[in-house]
Amino acid sequence: MDRLNFVVPTLFGLEGLTADEMRRLGLQEVRAESGRVMCQGTPADLPRLNLNLRTGERVLVELGSFHANDFDSLFEGTRALPWEQYIPKDGQFPVKGFSLNSQLHSVPTCQAMIKKAVASRLGERYGLQQMPETGALYQIQFSIMKDEATLMLDTSGAGLHKRGYRAQGVAAPLRETLAAAMVILSRYKGRDPLCDPFCGSGTIPIEAALIAKNRAPGLNRSFSAQKWSWLDQELWLSAADEAMDQEFDGEYEIWGGDVDPEAVALAQHNAELAEVDDIVHFEAADATRFHWGGLYGRVVTNPPYGERIMERREAEDLYRAFGQAWRKFPDSWKLYLLSSHTEFERTFGKQAVKKRKLYNGRLKCDLFMYF
């Protein structure tokens, strides 16, 4: 178990950012595919990935891949893998996954077959007729794509977007991993002001503050693999120490505003939980009258789309008014705005310099960039 193969699922459009993060962490053989990034590393890299990744959704350890075009081959391929090296006698091992463009298209049947194969292998190795499954969680993930099955263990538990600072959110919250990606794509380094006039529960300003401080986003939460018997607990402590040693101190201008005072109060509470309330300022403010006195800075924001929160016409009126406010800003300011609205540029009143396709969950969006 000196070398591990890691698989990190991502939101579509973020694969390149996640791959860059993994290379900066020193991981080897990094390669991005649609919706996921693979790499190789050591057991010590397992905590480092979980603690430090800003744009990945979870960290999986790949146990093996094999061709499976019928249930016999799925059973035998699964049973041939060394599950006893990873799952102890009392380990819980539920199964979930997906199948795409494959002859084995019934996911529940695939789950049952994989569960049966793993239980058969472990039962034989441990001399048990039935596995008790009373201990730590070893969540099995599978993917079957074009009849190629890949079996993995989920080391993260809750998705990595759950940083631990947002116990509750406002309607249609922005996922933390996507918020971090927007800030990274804006090339924000903490040196100039950053504003979000549609801050909601504060996700974008909080992620910007974590990036400015170079604070690992996973420090305030726990992970499934912390309870795994084969992974040395000291590795988690070492990874946390390494991450904290790389944090920065400094003064930053990060601001979030929202027309809803309750959202602003929630954003402030979330910033306190994230331990960045000393460098992020929130206030109740109307984005249609948004202004900032500085000569330069950037706006990174996610206004309502008109699909889930507001009626479409109301969203267009909001974009129009915000566009009028934006045109009063100096040319040195930059805007990075995420929207799924197909008529955003027309209602905003200006064509974007650049656009990047991203997904907010399953909702296709564009990140409109104005320089």
Short mmCIF file of the C-alpha atoms (twelve columns), coordinates in Angstrom:
data_MODEL
# 
_entry.id   MODEL 
# 
loop_
_atom_site.group_PDB 
_atom_site.id 
_atom_site.type_symbol 
_atom_site.label_atom_id 
_atom_site.label_alt_id 
_atom_site.label_comp_id 
_atom_site.label_asym_id 
_atom_site.label_seq_id 
_atom_site.Cartn_x 
_atom_site.Cartn_y 
_atom_site.Cartn_z 
_atom_site.pdbx_PDB_model_num 
ATOM 1   C CA . MET A 1   0.000   0.000   0.000   1 
ATOM 2   C CA . ASP A 2   2.992   2.287   -0.567  1 
ATOM 3   C CA . ARG A 3   1.380   3.757   -3.691  1 
ATOM 4   C CA . LEU A 4   -2.269  4.669   -4.091  1 
ATOM 5   C CA . ASN A 5   -4.280  5.658   -7.141  1 
ATOM 6   C CA . PHE A 6   -6.557  8.592   -6.366  1 
ATOM 7   C CA . VAL A 7   -9.687  9.658   -8.250  1 
ATOM 8   C CA . VAL A 8   -11.139 13.117  -7.532  1 
ATOM 9   C CA . PRO A 9   -14.574 13.826  -9.057  1 
ATOM 10  C CA . THR A 10  -15.234 17.465  -9.982  1 
ATOM 11  C CA . LEU A 11  -18.066 19.618  -11.227 1 
ATOM 12  C CA . PHE A 12  -17.933 19.767  -15.028 1 
ATOM 13  C CA . GLY A 13  -15.669 22.591  -16.141 1 
ATOM 14  C CA . LEU A 14  -13.422 22.501  -13.061 1 
ATOM 15  C CA . GLU A 15  -11.211 19.540  -13.998 1 
ATOM 16  C CA . GLY A 16  -8.247  21.716  -15.055 1 
ATOM 17  C CA . LEU A 17  -8.356  23.756  -11.834 1 
ATOM 18  C CA . THR A 18  -8.407  20.623  -9.686  1 
ATOM 19  C CA . ALA A 19  -5.530  19.122  -11.674 1 
ATOM 20  C CA . ASP A 20  -3.501  22.303  -11.071 1 
ATOM 21  C CA . GLU A 21  -4.195  22.064  -7.337  1 
ATOM 22  C CA . MET A 22  -3.011  18.458  -7.263  1 
ATOM 23  C CA . ARG A 23  0.197   19.312  -9.108  1 
ATOM 24  C CA . ARG A 24  0.913   22.123  -6.639  1 
ATOM 25  C CA . LEU A 25  0.545   19.549  -3.846  1 
ATOM 26  C CA . GLY A 26  3.250   17.486  -5.535  1 
ATOM 27  C CA . LEU A 27  1.066   14.591  -6.695  1 
ATOM 28  C CA . GLN A 28  2.341   12.424  -9.548  1 
ATOM 29  C CA . GLU A 29  0.786   11.266  -12.840 1 
ATOM 30  C CA . VAL A 30  -1.978  13.882  -12.687 1 
ATOM 31  C CA . ARG A 31  -4.416  13.590  -15.569 1 
ATOM 32  C CA . ALA A 32  -7.831  15.149  -16.060 1 
ATOM 33  C CA . GLU A 33  -10.838 13.502  -17.698 1 
ATOM 34  C CA . SER A 34  -14.411 14.671  -18.043 1 
ATOM 35  C CA . GLY A 35  -15.761 15.146  -14.526 1 
ATOM 36  C CA . ARG A 36  -12.757 13.733  -12.654 1 
ATOM 37  C CA . VAL A 37  -9.000  13.957  -12.125 1 
ATOM 38  C CA . MET A 38  -6.685  11.026  -11.423 1 
ATOM 39  C CA . CYS A 39  -3.250  10.943  -9.794  1 
ATOM 40  C CA . GLN A 40  -0.862  8.731   -7.851  1 
ATOM 41  C CA . GLY A 41  0.421   9.290   -4.354  1 
ATOM 42  C CA . THR A 42  1.245   7.784   -0.990  1 
ATOM 43  C CA . PRO A 43  -1.005  7.211   2.029   1 
ATOM 44  C CA . ALA A 44  0.338   10.533  3.378   1 
ATOM 45  C CA . ASP A 45  -1.210  12.279  0.373   1 
ATOM 46  C CA . LEU A 46  -4.692  11.058  1.270   1 
ATOM 47  C CA . PRO A 47  -5.100  13.542  4.170   1 
ATOM 48  C CA . ARG A 48  -3.300  16.272  2.212   1 
ATOM 49  C CA . LEU A 49  -5.772  16.023  -0.674  1 
ATOM 50  C CA . ASN A 50  -8.806  16.029  1.608   1 
ATOM 51  C CA . LEU A 51  -7.604  19.012  3.625   1 
ATOM 52  C CA . ASN A 52  -6.306  21.188  0.798   1 
ATOM 53  C CA . LEU A 53  -8.429  20.707  -2.327  1 
ATOM 54  C CA . ARG A 54  -10.665 23.712  -3.013  1 
ATOM 55  C CA . THR A 55  -12.353 22.612  -6.245  1 
ATOM 56  C CA . GLY A 56  -12.521 18.782  -5.999  1 
ATOM 57  C CA . GLU A 57  -15.710 17.106  -4.770  1 
ATOM 58  C CA . ARG A 58  -14.246 14.133  -2.888  1 
ATOM 59  C CA . VAL A 59  -11.145 11.911  -2.735  1 
ATOM 60  C CA . LEU A 60  -11.511 8.300   -3.811  1 
ATOM 61  C CA . VAL A 61  -8.921  5.513   -3.664  1 
ATOM 62  C CA . GLU A 62  -9.089  3.264   -6.710  1 
ATOM 63  C CA . LEU A 63  -8.744  -0.452  -5.918  1 
ATOM 64  C CA . GLY A 64  -8.954  -1.725  -9.462  1 
ATOM 65  C CA . SER A 65  -10.560 -1.683  -12.917 1 
ATOM 66  C CA . PHE A 66  -11.728 -4.542  -15.117 1 
ATOM 67  C CA . HIS A 67  -14.019 -5.329  -18.041 1 
ATOM 68  C CA . ALA A 68  -17.569 -6.207  -16.956 1 
ATOM 69  C CA . ASN A 69  -20.226 -6.755  -19.598 1 
ATOM 70  C CA . ASP A 70  -22.294 -9.213  -17.521 1 
ATOM 71  C CA . PHE A 71  -22.971 -9.845  -13.846 1 
ATOM 72  C CA . ASP A 72  -20.663 -12.867 -13.624 1 
ATOM 73  C CA . SER A 73  -17.682 -10.784 -14.745 1 
ATOM 74  C CA . LEU A 74  -18.698 -7.985  -12.375 1 
ATOM 75  C CA . PHE A 75  -18.857 -10.441 -9.452  1 
ATOM 76  C CA . GLU A 76  -15.578 -12.177 -10.256 1 
ATOM 77  C CA . GLY A 77  -13.717 -8.932  -11.025 1 
ATOM 78  C CA . THR A 78  -14.884 -7.420  -7.748  1 
ATOM 79  C CA . ARG A 79  -14.097 -10.529 -5.707  1 
ATOM 80  C CA . ALA A 80  -10.550 -10.647 -7.120  1 
ATOM 81  C CA . LEU A 81  -9.640  -7.288  -5.548  1 
ATOM 82  C CA . PRO A 82  -7.778  -7.241  -2.171  1 
ATOM 83  C CA . TRP A 83  -10.609 -5.850  -0.043  1 
ATOM 84  C CA . GLU A 84  -9.172  -7.292  3.192   1 
ATOM 85  C CA . GLN A 85  -6.206  -4.902  2.883   1 
ATOM 86  C CA . TYR A 86  -8.582  -1.982  3.289   1 
ATOM 87  C CA . ILE A 87  -11.731 -3.145  5.108   1 
ATOM 88  C CA . PRO A 88  -11.355 -4.704  8.587   1 
ATOM 89  C CA . LYS A 89  -13.485 -7.483  10.023  1 
ATOM 90  C CA . ASP A 90  -16.116 -5.094  11.453  1 
ATOM 91  C CA . GLY A 91  -16.019 -2.458  8.681   1 
ATOM 92  C CA . GLN A 92  -19.228 -1.165  7.111   1 
ATOM 93  C CA . PHE A 93  -19.084 -1.301  3.314   1 
ATOM 94  C CA . PRO A 94  -22.231 0.043   1.613   1 
ATOM 95  C CA . VAL A 95  -22.083 0.371   -2.180  1 
ATOM 96  C CA . LYS A 96  -23.169 3.158   -4.520  1 
ATOM 97  C CA . GLY A 97  -22.237 4.219   -8.026  1 
ATOM 98  C CA . PHE A 98  -23.381 4.686   -11.591 1 
ATOM 99  C CA . SER A 99  -23.347 3.046   -15.007 1 
ATOM 100 C CA . LEU A 100 -23.074 4.838   -18.365 1 
ATOM 101 C CA . ASN A 101 -23.156 3.416   -21.897 1 
ATOM 102 C CA . SER A 102 -22.753 -0.117  -20.580 1 
ATOM 103 C CA . GLN A 103 -24.568 -3.417  -20.872 1 
ATOM 104 C CA . LEU A 104 -24.947 -3.477  -17.085 1 
ATOM 105 C CA . HIS A 105 -27.373 -0.581  -16.800 1 
ATOM 106 C CA . SER A 106 -29.325 -1.520  -13.659 1 
ATOM 107 C CA . VAL A 107 -27.532 0.347   -10.861 1 
ATOM 108 C CA . PRO A 108 -29.381 -1.391  -7.969  1 
ATOM 109 C CA . THR A 109 -28.482 -4.818  -9.374  1 
ATOM 110 C CA . CYS A 110 -24.845 -3.748  -9.817  1 
ATOM 111 C CA . GLN A 111 -24.803 -2.517  -6.219  1 
ATOM 112 C CA . ALA A 112 -26.156 -5.840  -4.951  1 
ATOM 113 C CA . MET A 113 -23.684 -7.866  -7.021  1 
ATOM 114 C CA . ILE A 114 -20.666 -5.823  -5.856  1 
ATOM 115 C CA . LYS A 115 -21.834 -6.024  -2.229  1 
ATOM 116 C CA . LYS A 116 -22.208 -9.785  -2.513  1 
ATOM 117 C CA . ALA A 117 -18.738 -10.173 -4.065  1 
ATOM 118 C CA . VAL A 118 -17.011 -8.050  -1.407  1 
ATOM 119 C CA . ALA A 119 -18.842 -9.880  1.406   1 
ATOM 120 C CA . SER A 120 -17.834 -13.220 -0.129  1 
ATOM 121 C CA . ARG A 121 -14.157 -12.233 -0.262  1 
ATOM 122 C CA . LEU A 122 -14.073 -10.730 3.238   1 
ATOM 123 C CA . GLY A 123 -16.070 -13.598 4.739   1 
ATOM 124 C CA . GLU A 124 -13.591 -16.109 3.349   1 
ATOM 125 C CA . ARG A 125 -10.560 -14.109 4.558   1 
ATOM 126 C CA . TYR A 126 -11.965 -13.508 8.057   1 
ATOM 127 C CA . GLY A 127 -13.664 -16.888 8.453   1 
ATOM 128 C CA . LEU A 128 -17.146 -15.415 8.831   1 
ATOM 129 C CA . GLN A 129 -20.468 -16.497 7.374   1 
ATOM 130 C CA . GLN A 130 -21.844 -12.965 7.694   1 
ATOM 131 C CA . MET A 131 -20.009 -9.677  8.058   1 
ATOM 132 C CA . PRO A 132 -21.088 -7.735  11.184  1 
ATOM 133 C CA . GLU A 133 -20.567 -4.220  9.698   1 
ATOM 134 C CA . THR A 134 -20.577 -2.543  13.112  1 
ATOM 135 C CA . GLY A 135 -17.373 -0.506  12.751  1 
ATOM 136 C CA . ALA A 136 -16.073 2.420   10.706  1 
ATOM 137 C CA . LEU A 137 -17.525 3.323   7.302   1 
ATOM 138 C CA . TYR A 138 -15.717 2.164   4.153   1 
ATOM 139 C CA . GLN A 139 -18.012 3.505   1.449   1 
ATOM 140 C CA . ILE A 140 -17.538 1.625   -1.829  1 
ATOM 141 C CA . GLN A 141 -18.010 3.649   -5.015  1 
ATOM 142 C CA . PHE A 142 -18.212 2.116   -8.466  1 
ATOM 143 C CA . SER A 143 -18.365 3.463   -11.972 1 
ATOM 144 C CA . ILE A 144 -19.133 1.405   -15.064 1 
ATOM 145 C CA . MET A 145 -18.422 3.254   -18.293 1 
ATOM 146 C CA . LYS A 146 -18.434 1.486   -21.660 1 
ATOM 147 C CA . ASP A 147 -18.365 -1.872  -19.822 1 
ATOM 148 C CA . GLU A 148 -15.235 -0.884  -17.852 1 
ATOM 149 C CA . ALA A 149 -15.840 -1.175  -14.103 1 
ATOM 150 C CA . THR A 150 -13.789 0.806   -11.589 1 
ATOM 151 C CA . LEU A 151 -14.052 0.078   -7.854  1 
ATOM 152 C CA . MET A 152 -13.077 2.716   -5.299  1 
ATOM 153 C CA . LEU A 153 -13.278 3.626   -1.618  1 
ATOM 154 C CA . ASP A 154 -14.534 7.072   -0.600  1 
ATOM 155 C CA . THR A 155 -12.085 8.632   1.869   1 
ATOM 156 C CA . SER A 156 -13.985 11.907  2.339   1 
ATOM 157 C CA . GLY A 157 -17.450 11.046  3.642   1 
ATOM 158 C CA . ALA A 158 -19.430 14.242  3.165   1 
ATOM 159 C CA . GLY A 159 -18.437 15.992  -0.082  1 
ATOM 160 C CA . LEU A 160 -15.454 18.324  0.088   1 
ATOM 161 C CA . HIS A 161 -17.722 21.273  -0.686  1 
ATOM 162 C CA . LYS A 162 -19.018 20.872  2.874   1 
ATOM 163 C CA . ARG A 163 -16.251 22.847  4.554   1 
ATOM 164 C CA . GLY A 164 -18.000 22.934  7.913   1 
ATOM 165 C CA . TYR A 165 -18.799 26.651  7.988   1 
ATOM 166 C CA . ARG A 166 -22.247 26.557  6.425   1 
ATOM 167 C CA . ALA A 167 -24.665 24.663  8.639   1 
ATOM 168 C CA . GLN A 168 -27.550 26.168  6.725   1 
ATOM 169 C CA . GLY A 169 -27.827 28.317  3.633   1 
ATOM 170 C CA . VAL A 170 -30.239 30.551  1.816   1 
ATOM 171 C CA . ALA A 171 -32.351 29.372  -1.137  1 
ATOM 172 C CA . ALA A 172 -30.362 27.958  -4.081  1 
ATOM 173 C CA . PRO A 173 -26.922 28.198  -2.416  1 
ATOM 174 C CA . LEU A 174 -23.767 28.191  -4.482  1 
ATOM 175 C CA . ARG A 175 -21.604 25.140  -3.863  1 
ATOM 176 C CA . GLU A 176 -18.372 26.051  -2.074  1 
ATOM 177 C CA . THR A 177 -16.184 24.285  -4.628  1 
ATOM 178 C CA . LEU A 178 -17.734 26.340  -7.446  1 
ATOM 179 C CA . ALA A 179 -17.407 29.562  -5.455  1 
ATOM 180 C CA . ALA A 180 -13.710 28.821  -4.903  1 
ATOM 181 C CA . ALA A 181 -13.307 28.092  -8.628  1 
ATOM 182 C CA . MET A 182 -14.870 31.454  -9.531  1 
ATOM 183 C CA . VAL A 183 -12.432 33.249  -7.225  1 
ATOM 184 C CA . ILE A 184 -9.478  31.296  -8.647  1 
ATOM 185 C CA . LEU A 185 -10.597 32.029  -12.229 1 
ATOM 186 C CA . SER A 186 -10.721 35.742  -11.349 1 
ATOM 187 C CA . ARG A 187 -6.984  35.411  -10.507 1 
ATOM 188 C CA . TYR A 188 -7.588  36.852  -7.071  1 
ATOM 189 C CA . LYS A 189 -4.497  36.701  -4.839  1 
ATOM 190 C CA . GLY A 190 -5.639  38.880  -1.951  1 
ATOM 191 C CA . ARG A 191 -3.874  42.019  -3.129  1 
ATOM 192 C CA . ASP A 192 -6.839  44.076  -4.351  1 
ATOM 193 C CA . PRO A 193 -10.437 44.571  -3.154  1 
ATOM 194 C CA . LEU A 194 -12.952 41.805  -3.868  1 
ATOM 195 C CA . CYS A 195 -16.705 42.416  -3.716  1 
ATOM 196 C CA . ASP A 196 -19.823 40.269  -4.042  1 
ATOM 197 C CA . PRO A 197 -22.982 42.429  -4.163  1 
ATOM 198 C CA . PHE A 198 -25.256 39.307  -4.292  1 
ATOM 199 C CA . CYS A 199 -23.506 37.489  -1.444  1 
ATOM 200 C CA . GLY A 200 -26.422 35.416  -0.093  1 
ATOM 201 C CA . SER A 201 -24.991 33.228  2.675   1 
ATOM 202 C CA . GLY A 202 -21.493 34.604  1.980   1 
ATOM 203 C CA . THR A 203 -19.923 31.678  0.144   1 
ATOM 204 C CA . ILE A 204 -17.890 33.645  -2.442  1 
ATOM 205 C CA . PRO A 205 -16.396 36.189  0.032   1 
ATOM 206 C CA . ILE A 206 -15.618 33.410  2.514   1 
ATOM 207 C CA . GLU A 207 -13.890 31.278  -0.131  1 
ATOM 208 C CA . ALA A 208 -11.992 34.394  -1.265  1 
ATOM 209 C CA . ALA A 209 -10.839 34.945  2.320   1 
ATOM 210 C CA . LEU A 210 -9.662  31.326  2.634   1 
ATOM 211 C CA . ILE A 211 -7.713  31.764  -0.625  1 
ATOM 212 C CA . ALA A 212 -6.245  35.116  0.493   1 
ATOM 213 C CA . LYS A 213 -5.055  33.569  3.767   1 
ATOM 214 C CA . ASN A 214 -3.972  30.363  1.965   1 
ATOM 215 C CA . ARG A 215 -6.021  28.513  4.580   1 
ATOM 216 C CA . ALA A 216 -6.766  24.856  3.800   1 
ATOM 217 C CA . PRO A 217 -10.565 24.574  3.365   1 
ATOM 218 C CA . GLY A 218 -10.835 21.197  5.135   1 
ATOM 219 C CA . LEU A 219 -9.265  22.110  8.474   1 
ATOM 220 C CA . ASN A 220 -12.586 22.565  10.307  1 
ATOM 221 C CA . ARG A 221 -14.235 19.264  9.365   1 
ATOM 222 C CA . SER A 222 -13.749 15.516  9.645   1 
ATOM 223 C CA . PHE A 223 -13.348 12.783  7.018   1 
ATOM 224 C CA . SER A 224 -14.336 9.110   6.803   1 
ATOM 225 C CA . ALA A 225 -10.751 7.896   6.431   1 
ATOM 226 C CA . GLN A 226 -9.763  9.385   9.803   1 
ATOM 227 C CA . LYS A 227 -11.317 6.248   11.323  1 
ATOM 228 C CA . TRP A 228 -9.684  3.776   8.953   1 
ATOM 229 C CA . SER A 229 -7.541  1.180   10.702  1 
ATOM 230 C CA . TRP A 230 -4.863  0.926   7.985   1 
ATOM 231 C CA . LEU A 231 -4.183  4.678   7.784   1 
ATOM 232 C CA . ASP A 232 -1.795  6.067   10.403  1 
ATOM 233 C CA . GLN A 233 -3.521  8.799   12.436  1 
ATOM 234 C CA . GLU A 234 -0.254  10.743  12.557  1 
ATOM 235 C CA . LEU A 235 -0.604  11.404  8.827   1 
ATOM 236 C CA . TRP A 236 -3.677  13.565  9.481   1 
ATOM 237 C CA . LEU A 237 -1.851  15.587  12.136  1 
ATOM 238 C CA . SER A 238 1.160   16.056  9.863   1 
ATOM 239 C CA . ALA A 239 -1.043  17.177  6.961   1 
ATOM 240 C CA . ALA A 240 -2.854  19.680  9.186   1 
ATOM 241 C CA . ASP A 241 0.431   21.046  10.551  1 
ATOM 242 C CA . GLU A 242 1.807   21.388  7.027   1 
ATOM 243 C CA . ALA A 243 -1.316  23.244  5.899   1 
ATOM 244 C CA . MET A 244 -1.318  25.646  8.858   1 
ATOM 245 C CA . ASP A 245 2.374   26.405  8.386   1 
ATOM 246 C CA . GLN A 246 1.561   27.726  4.910   1 
ATOM 247 C CA . GLU A 247 -1.120  30.211  6.008   1 
ATOM 248 C CA . PHE A 248 -0.631  33.942  5.459   1 
ATOM 249 C CA . ASP A 249 -1.437  36.873  7.713   1 
ATOM 250 C CA . GLY A 250 -2.409  40.190  6.236   1 
ATOM 251 C CA . GLU A 251 -5.028  42.849  5.734   1 
ATOM 252 C CA . TYR A 252 -7.540  42.236  2.953   1 
ATOM 253 C CA . GLU A 253 -10.493 44.104  1.515   1 
ATOM 254 C CA . ILE A 254 -13.257 41.525  1.033   1 
ATOM 255 C CA . TRP A 255 -16.872 42.691  1.057   1 
ATOM 256 C CA . GLY A 256 -20.251 41.030  0.626   1 
ATOM 257 C CA . GLY A 257 -23.610 42.714  0.311   1 
ATOM 258 C CA . ASP A 258 -27.168 41.459  -0.014  1 
ATOM 259 C CA . VAL A 259 -30.559 43.146  -0.065  1 
ATOM 260 C CA . ASP A 260 -31.835 40.625  2.542   1 
ATOM 261 C CA . PRO A 261 -30.661 41.475  6.098   1 
ATOM 262 C CA . GLU A 262 -31.268 37.856  7.204   1 
ATOM 263 C CA . ALA A 263 -28.897 36.604  4.503   1 
ATOM 264 C CA . VAL A 264 -26.291 39.131  5.646   1 
ATOM 265 C CA . ALA A 265 -26.606 37.939  9.263   1 
ATOM 266 C CA . LEU A 266 -26.222 34.338  8.114   1 
ATOM 267 C CA . ALA A 267 -23.177 35.257  5.991   1 
ATOM 268 C CA . GLN A 268 -21.569 36.917  9.003   1 
ATOM 269 C CA . HIS A 269 -22.252 33.812  11.114  1 
ATOM 270 C CA . ASN A 270 -20.739 31.566  8.427   1 
ATOM 271 C CA . ALA A 271 -17.632 33.773  8.257   1 
ATOM 272 C CA . GLU A 272 -17.210 33.362  12.018  1 
ATOM 273 C CA . LEU A 273 -17.460 29.565  11.685  1 
ATOM 274 C CA . ALA A 274 -14.846 29.710  8.900   1 
ATOM 275 C CA . GLU A 275 -12.626 31.891  11.133  1 
ATOM 276 C CA . VAL A 276 -12.346 34.643  8.513   1 
ATOM 277 C CA . ASP A 277 -14.738 37.176  10.061  1 
ATOM 278 C CA . ASP A 278 -11.737 39.408  10.817  1 
ATOM 279 C CA . ILE A 279 -11.070 40.012  7.106   1 
ATOM 280 C CA . VAL A 280 -14.563 39.831  5.525   1 
ATOM 281 C CA . HIS A 281 -17.151 42.577  5.897   1 
ATOM 282 C CA . PHE A 282 -20.859 42.044  5.167   1 
ATOM 283 C CA . GLU A 283 -23.668 44.574  5.029   1 
ATOM 284 C CA . ALA A 284 -27.226 44.934  3.773   1 
ATOM 285 C CA . ALA A 285 -26.981 46.659  0.399   1 
ATOM 286 C CA . ASP A 286 -28.879 46.924  -2.880  1 
ATOM 287 C CA . ALA A 287 -26.805 45.612  -5.805  1 
ATOM 288 C CA . THR A 288 -28.641 47.895  -8.244  1 
ATOM 289 C CA . ARG A 289 -27.069 50.857  -6.436  1 
ATOM 290 C CA . PHE A 290 -23.754 49.145  -5.915  1 
ATOM 291 C CA . HIS A 291 -20.693 51.384  -5.907  1 
ATOM 292 C CA . TRP A 292 -17.152 51.259  -4.583  1 
ATOM 293 C CA . GLY A 293 -14.761 54.111  -4.015  1 
ATOM 294 C CA . GLY A 294 -11.525 52.368  -4.982  1 
ATOM 295 C CA . LEU A 295 -9.737  52.885  -8.268  1 
ATOM 296 C CA . TYR A 296 -9.361  49.151  -8.881  1 
ATOM 297 C CA . GLY A 297 -10.672 45.788  -7.708  1 
ATOM 298 C CA . ARG A 298 -12.813 42.901  -8.804  1 
ATOM 299 C CA . VAL A 299 -16.412 41.786  -8.425  1 
ATOM 300 C CA . VAL A 300 -17.033 38.034  -8.232  1 
ATOM 301 C CA . THR A 301 -20.720 37.266  -7.921  1 
ATOM 302 C CA . ASN A 302 -23.601 34.859  -8.520  1 
ATOM 303 C CA . PRO A 303 -26.866 36.798  -8.921  1 
ATOM 304 C CA . PRO A 304 -30.283 35.080  -9.049  1 
ATOM 305 C CA . TYR A 305 -30.831 33.292  -12.364 1 
ATOM 306 C CA . GLY A 306 -34.589 33.666  -12.709 1 
ATOM 307 C CA . GLU A 307 -35.032 29.874  -12.801 1 
ATOM 308 C CA . ARG A 308 -35.354 28.960  -9.160  1 
ATOM 309 C CA . ILE A 309 -35.498 32.061  -6.982  1 
ATOM 310 C CA . MET A 310 -36.992 34.839  -9.070  1 
ATOM 311 C CA . GLU A 311 -39.245 35.098  -12.058 1 
ATOM 312 C CA . ARG A 312 -37.362 35.462  -15.330 1 
ATOM 313 C CA . ARG A 313 -38.543 39.024  -15.956 1 
ATOM 314 C CA . GLU A 314 -37.541 40.098  -12.447 1 
ATOM 315 C CA . ALA A 315 -34.086 38.614  -13.012 1 
ATOM 316 C CA . GLU A 316 -33.737 40.533  -16.290 1 
ATOM 317 C CA . ASP A 317 -34.750 43.787  -14.575 1 
ATOM 318 C CA . LEU A 318 -32.149 43.089  -11.911 1 
ATOM 319 C CA . TYR A 319 -29.418 42.420  -14.503 1 
ATOM 320 C CA . ARG A 320 -30.344 45.606  -16.343 1 
ATOM 321 C CA . ALA A 321 -30.127 47.725  -13.187 1 
ATOM 322 C CA . PHE A 322 -26.880 46.082  -12.100 1 
ATOM 323 C CA . GLY A 323 -25.417 46.700  -15.574 1 
ATOM 324 C CA . GLN A 324 -26.195 50.407  -15.214 1 
ATOM 325 C CA . ALA A 325 -24.463 50.447  -11.818 1 
ATOM 326 C CA . TRP A 326 -21.458 48.566  -13.229 1 
ATOM 327 C CA . ARG A 327 -20.929 51.057  -16.060 1 
ATOM 328 C CA . LYS A 328 -20.139 53.749  -13.466 1 
ATOM 329 C CA . PHE A 329 -17.095 51.793  -12.281 1 
ATOM 330 C CA . PRO A 330 -13.578 52.695  -13.494 1 
ATOM 331 C CA . ASP A 331 -12.243 50.574  -16.372 1 
ATOM 332 C CA . SER A 332 -9.606  49.136  -14.039 1 
ATOM 333 C CA . TRP A 333 -12.286 47.075  -12.233 1 
ATOM 334 C CA . LYS A 334 -13.005 43.480  -13.287 1 
ATOM 335 C CA . LEU A 335 -16.269 41.554  -13.124 1 
ATOM 336 C CA . TYR A 336 -16.741 37.763  -12.979 1 
ATOM 337 C CA . LEU A 337 -20.436 36.890  -12.913 1 
ATOM 338 C CA . LEU A 338 -22.035 33.437  -13.021 1 
ATOM 339 C CA . SER A 339 -25.455 33.033  -14.613 1 
ATOM 340 C CA . SER A 340 -27.505 30.409  -16.432 1 
ATOM 341 C CA . HIS A 341 -29.696 33.073  -18.048 1 
ATOM 342 C CA . THR A 342 -29.368 32.805  -21.831 1 
ATOM 343 C CA . GLU A 343 -30.105 36.530  -22.290 1 
ATOM 344 C CA . PHE A 344 -27.777 37.808  -19.599 1 
ATOM 345 C CA . GLU A 345 -25.456 39.880  -21.819 1 
ATOM 346 C CA . ARG A 346 -28.376 41.542  -23.622 1 
ATOM 347 C CA . THR A 347 -30.113 42.570  -20.392 1 
ATOM 348 C CA . PHE A 348 -26.843 43.511  -18.669 1 
ATOM 349 C CA . GLY A 349 -26.109 45.810  -21.607 1 
ATOM 350 C CA . LYS A 350 -22.634 44.651  -22.541 1 
ATOM 351 C CA . GLN A 351 -20.970 41.674  -24.197 1 
ATOM 352 C CA . ALA A 352 -18.513 39.776  -22.016 1 
ATOM 353 C CA . VAL A 353 -14.841 39.895  -22.955 1 
ATOM 354 C CA . LYS A 354 -14.654 36.175  -22.243 1 
ATOM 355 C CA . LYS A 355 -17.004 33.369  -21.169 1 
ATOM 356 C CA . ARG A 356 -16.334 30.030  -19.517 1 
ATOM 357 C CA . LYS A 357 -18.873 27.226  -19.300 1 
ATOM 358 C CA . LEU A 358 -19.396 25.911  -15.764 1 
ATOM 359 C CA . TYR A 359 -22.019 23.839  -13.991 1 
ATOM 360 C CA . ASN A 360 -23.797 24.797  -10.774 1 
ATOM 361 C CA . GLY A 361 -24.808 21.257  -9.853  1 
ATOM 362 C CA . ARG A 362 -26.478 20.048  -13.053 1 
ATOM 363 C CA . LEU A 363 -27.406 23.543  -14.189 1 
ATOM 364 C CA . LYS A 364 -25.329 24.750  -17.139 1 
ATOM 365 C CA . CYS A 365 -24.017 28.269  -16.547 1 
ATOM 366 C CA . ASP A 366 -21.551 30.733  -18.000 1 
ATOM 367 C CA . LEU A 367 -18.959 32.698  -16.093 1 
ATOM 368 C CA . PHE A 368 -19.154 36.104  -17.821 1 
ATOM 369 C CA . MET A 369 -15.853 37.983  -17.561 1 
ATOM 370 C CA . TYR A 370 -15.544 41.742  -18.009 1 
ATOM 371 C CA . PHE A 371 -12.077 43.327  -17.873 1 
# 
